[in-house]
Amino acid sequence: MGVLDKIKQERKGIKANTELLVVEQTLNKLFFCEPNPEEEIKMLKMQYKQKNGDRYGLHASSMLASEKEFCYRQQVLSLFYKQIQGENIPIGLKRLFEEGNFIGEKWQRLFIRGGLGKAEDMDRSLFWPEYDLSYTPDAIIRIGKKRYVVEIKSQNTFTFKKANSHPGGMKQLKFYMYLTGIHRGFVLVEDKNDQSFKIYIAEHDPAELDTYIERLEYIQVYKERFQNKKKMVKRLCKRDNIKRAKECNMRDACWDLGMGRVKLVI
Ligand code: SF4
């Protein structure tokens, strides 16, 4: 590496550290802000309304599944038929999700208190019609003149103390940064034990997302094929009672079980 490159890299490092410090200090100050009941209640009402509706169609988070787990049939079916609304999620996972939701809500309320965002910036579902894709960033906030997409995660204290990254959260965040067009963001990870937190700032690199964009494009091709030729993508699961099928939200439509193939009326 040449001298100029070295200087550039050092400057980049200093800039990143300064940004990290600013973000951390701003977030710590939020704990001293007065509550903003009006805006916080507005946020909760908006979120409850959003969560009470049935889930349908594609969601950005499911595009990020590993190659082994990703099922085109599941995605295409979700554009035509009703999906299971979380009844198939094991109770242990349900408990974890609920805890994660409350931690997210706490931070969203703090962002509002500190004037970093409004109710409509917290957990709002957005839609990309070209790909039939919904996506829900945890928060879009402003610190100084910069806008950030925020992904909020939590970990048990053992994992938290050992970790120096959050690959799953980072993958999700970068996809949301791409979809929103806001090319700054960070993953905020909270220790469930003592409420300390870490910030991982993301670097925008759309090339990392090629696989997911490609999946979205293929889904559109398969969707059209089903509409025109009634030909559905082949099954990934060999049987309806294996773990992946049991956890799949399109299992009933896929195998014509339970509620079967209930057509969506959108
Ligand atoms: S049950 Fe299996 S094959 Fe059918 S849609 Fe779900 S993941 Fe795909």
Boltz pocket constraint, residues with backbone or C-beta under 6 A from the ligand:
constraints:
  - pocket:
      binder: B
      contacts: [[A, 69], [A, 71], [A, 73], [A, 74], [A, 75], [A, 77], [A, 234], [A, 235], [A, 236], [A, 237], [A, 239], [A, 244], [A, 245], [A, 246], [A, 248], [A, 249], [A, 250], [A, 251], [A, 254], [A, 255]]
      max_distance: 6.0
